[in-house]
Amino acid sequence: MLELKGVCSFYGKIQALYDVCLTVDEGEIITLIGANGAGKTTTLMSICGIVPPRKGSVVFQGEEINSLPPDKIVSKGIVQVPEGRLIFPRMSVMENLDMGAYLRNDKSEIKRDLEYIFELFPILAERKNQLGGTLSGGEQQMLAISRALMARPKLLLLDEPSLGLAPLVIKQIFEIIKKINETGTTIFLVEQNAHQALRIAHRGYVMENGRIVLADKAKNLLANEEVKKAYLGL
């Protein structure tokens, strides 16, 4: 579904990614783990057109999308849930969800997707008229994921969904991510909580200083002694 071929990305003159190569197959959960500042978020930004690669290519479903603006990439089916959630705090839960569907005009399907989201996150149904900024951190993360789902993504990019959340909420969020994948959405997950990410992923990549240094099945990475020491605290 997605392939990065030798991607090099920069912020001005500062290079952030070096020849990044990875693949995401349809139906998978792929996780990219690494320390803070390793280049994980930049990888997502390069995929969704916010930090276009200067070298290499991003190919989605056989089409090179490097030169497309972010809104066109969303229309192709790639949707990102950004780090820090970035919901609209002065808009209601319903208004935030409506913003997720801004490229769509299939009203009956939008209604069906809303029903699906309220099944996934019943608390959002209870809070649908509440301002986004008054929700708890966990509820805001649920809203951010739901807003992305309203765009009907083929590929969902998740950037640090567990950041700043309590352990019980983190467990709930990861269970929901797995459920979303099981209903047919391919997921590319960037996460510092390597243990939780690798537990639900099919495959994983390890990034250090803007480079992919290790790639394997998630269960193998969980058992890898170097990964355990560096990222799992074991």
N, C-alpha and C positions, 0 to 999 in steps of 0.2 A: 504493500500500500504506500509506504513512504520510504525513500532512500536518500540519505545524505552522502554525497560523494566528494571527499576532499574539501570540505567546507572550511574556509578561513574567513573569520569575521573580525571587524575592527570597531573601536570607538575612537574616531579621529585617527591619530597615528598609532594608537595603542592596540596591538593585536590581542584578541581575547580567545579566539579559537584557531587551532592549528590542524589542518587536514583531518577534520572530523568525518569519519565514515561510520554509518550505522543504518540499520534497516528496522522497519516495523511492519510486520505482516498483518493482514486483516484478521480481526478477532483476538489479537493478542493484547496482553498488558505488558508493556516494556517499561522498565524503570531505569533511570539514569541517576546514579548516586555519586557522591563526592563531597569533599569539604566545601565550606562556604567560600565563594570566590573562585571555584574551580572552573566555572564556565557553563554551568548547567542551565541557568536562566537565559544566558546568551544563546545557547543552542535552541531553546524554544523561540526566542525572539527572531532568530534567523529563519526558523521554519515558517513563522507566521508573518514575516515581512517587515517587522519593526526595525530589525538590524539586518538588512539584506547582506548576504555573503559577498565579499569582494572577489573571492576565488571559489571554485568548486560549484556544485549544483545541489538543489533541493528538488527532488522528483516525487510528485504525488500522483498516484494512479496512472503512471506512465507519462505524465506531463511535467515539464520543468516549470517551476513556479517562482524562480528567483526574482524575476522582474515584475511580478504582480504586486500591486498595493495590498495592504492588509485586508481591506473590505472585500476585494476580489478573492482572496485566499479563503476568507470566511464563507463566501458564496460557493466555493468548491467543496466545502465540508470540513475544514480544519478550524476548530474553535478552542481558544485558550481560556483557562481559569487562572488569572494572574496571581503571583505571590502577593499576599496581603489582602486578597479578596477583591478590593476595589469595587464594591457595590456602590450604588448611588444612595448615600445616607439620608437625603431629604426626600427621597421618593419612597412610596409604599412598597411592600413586598410584591404586590400585583404589578405595580408600575415597573419595577425592576425586571420581573419576568416578561412583561410586554416588550421591554427593550431587547431582550434576548431574541425575540421573534421578529425584529424590525425588518429583516430581509424577506419575510414570508407573507403570503397573502391567502394561504389555504386555511380559512377560519375554522372549519370543522376539525382539521387535523391539529391546529393549534389548541383547540378546546380539549381534544383527546390527550395531547401531550401535557397540558395542565393537570388533567386528572391523574396521569401517570406520575407526575412530579409530586402531587399531593399524597399519592400512595407511598412514594419513596420517603417523603419528608412530611409526615402528618402535622408536625409543629408549624410548618409554613402555611398550611391551610388555616390553622388557628390564628396565625399572625398576618394573614394576607392583607389586612388594611393598616397594619402597623408600619411606621417608618423604618426603613432599613437600618438606619443608624442607631435605633433603640434596641436592636437584637443583640443577643450575646455573641461572642466570638464564634462559637460553634454554629449557631443559627445563621450568622452571616456567611460562614463557609458553605453551609447547605444552600443558601440562597445564591451564592456565586456559582456553585456547580449547577444548580437548577436553571439559572439564567443562561448558562452555556448550553444546557440540554435543550432549551427552547429554540435554539438555532438548528436543531436536528443534526448534530455533528456526525460525520463518518469517523473522524479521528478527533478525540478529546485530549487536549494538552493540559495537564495539571501541574502547576508550579507550587511546590511546598504546601499541599493541602492541610498538613498537620501542624503548621507553624503557629505557635502560641496557644495551642489548645490543650485542655486537660486530658489526661490519659484515657478516661472513659469515652470522651467525645472523639478522640483520635481513633479508638477502636471502632466506634460507630461509623465514622467517615470512611475508614478503609473497608468495612463490610459493605457499605453502600457503593463504593468504587467497584468492588468485585461484582456486585449485583448488576450495576450498569453495564459492565463488560459482558456478563452472562446474557444480557438481553440484546446484545449485538453491536455494542459500540466499542471500537478499538481505542485503546488508551495508551498514551505516552506520559509516564509519571516521573516527574523530577522531585526528588525527596531527600532531605538530610536524615530522616528517620529510616535508615537503611534496612533495619530489621523488619519493620512493618511492610515496607515497600517490597522487599524481596519475598516476603511470605505470600503475597498475592500475585506477584508477577510471574510471567512465563519465562522471560529472559531479562538479563540486565547488563548494563554497561557501567564501568567505573571510569570517572573522569578526574584527571589531575592536571592542573595548570593549563587548561584549555585543550587537553589531548585525551583521547580514549586510550586507557592503558590496560583494560581488561574487559573481556566480553565472554559471557557464558550463560548457561541455563541458570535461572534464579536459585534453584536448590543447590547447585554447585557453588555459586557465589556465597550462599549462606554457610556452606561447609568449608570454604576456602580460609586457610589460617591467616593469610595476609589481610583479607577483607575483615575477618573477625577482629583482628587486632586494631586495624585502622578505623573501621566504621561501625562495628557492632559493639565495641566496648567489652570484648571477651578476651 
